[in-house]
Amino acid sequence: MTGPPAPPRSSTGLDENLAAALSYVGGAVTGVLFLALEQRSAVVRFHARQSAITFLVLAVVYLLIHSLPVVGRFLAFFVLMGIIVLWVFLMVKAVRGQRYKLPYIGDWAEEKQ
């Protein structure tokens, strides 16, 4: 008698969904790292690419808003809270095996495969 099939593995040796979620953990840094390390899993490469693009863009937006005089720090706090919510959301989707595409960025990440 055989058990359930083994979950797909990435070329990193990790479970595909775990590797996809880990590509979001350190934002753009882990996105680029998993993009460089992953050789065969389209799922991991998609999430790594989406992570790298998303968090690089958000870092620039955050820094620009934070540099605004008077209201910059106040607005930057809310932007940062939104970034954290998005970060957790994307990790949960990835670990559950769901390929959630962000508007525009997700299309761009998918197109580059």
N, C-alpha and C positions, 0 to 999 in steps of 0.2 A: 504494500500500500504506500502510495506517495503522498506527501504533504502538499500544501499550497505552493504554487510556483514562487521561486525566489524573486524578490523585487529587482528591477533592472539596476545594474551597477554602472557607475561612470568610470572613465578611464583613470580616475584618481583612486579607485578602489572603494569609494564610498557609495552608499545607496544613492541613486539618482536624485530622489527628492531631498535627501539631506544635503547633498552637494549643492543643489539649486538654492536651498534655504541659506546655506552657509555663504553663498556668494553675495548675500545681502548684509551679512553680519557687520562687516567693516565698511559698508557703503561702497564707494568707488574703488577703494583699495582692494577689497576682497573680490569685487567684480572683475577687476583687471587680472588679479591673481588666478581666479578660476578660469577666466578666458584664456590665459596663457597655459594653464595646466591641462584643461580638458581637451581631449583629442577626438572623442567620438560621440558623446551625448549631445544631441541637438537641444534637449530640454535644459541641461545645465548651461550650455553655451548661450541660449536665449536669456535665461535669468541672469547670468553673469554680465552679458552685454547690457541688458536693461538696467541692472544695478549700477554699472559703471556710468552709463549715460545719465540716468536719473539723478544720482547723487552728486555728480560733477556739476550738472546744471543747477541743482538745488543749493549747492555750496556757493556758487556764484551769486544766485538770487539772494541768499541769506546775507552774504557779505555786502552786497549793494544796499539792501534794505537797512542793515545795521549801520551803515555809514551815513544814512540820512540824518541831517541835523534835527534836533528837537524830538521827533517822534520815532526815530530809527530804532532805538533800543526797545521801545515799547512794542512796535510792530514786529521786530525781529523775534521777540519772545513767542508771539503767536505763530509766526512762520516756523520757528523751531518746534513748537508743539505739533504742528501739522506734519512736519517732516518725520517726527518720531512716530506718529500714528501711521503714516504711510509706510515707514520702515517695518514696523511690526506687522502690518497688514500684508505686505509683500512676502515677508518671511513665512507667515502662517499659510498663505496661499501656496507657496512653493513647497513647503514640507508636506502639505496635503496632496501634492501632485497636480495642483490646478495651475494651468498656464494662464495667469491673469496678465493681460496686455494693457499697459497704461496708454491713454490716448496719445497719439503722435509718437511718443518715445517708444512704446511697445511695437508700433508699426515699423519704426526705423530699426529697432533691435532685431526684429524678425526678418526684415529685408536684407540685412547684412550677413545672413547665414550662408 
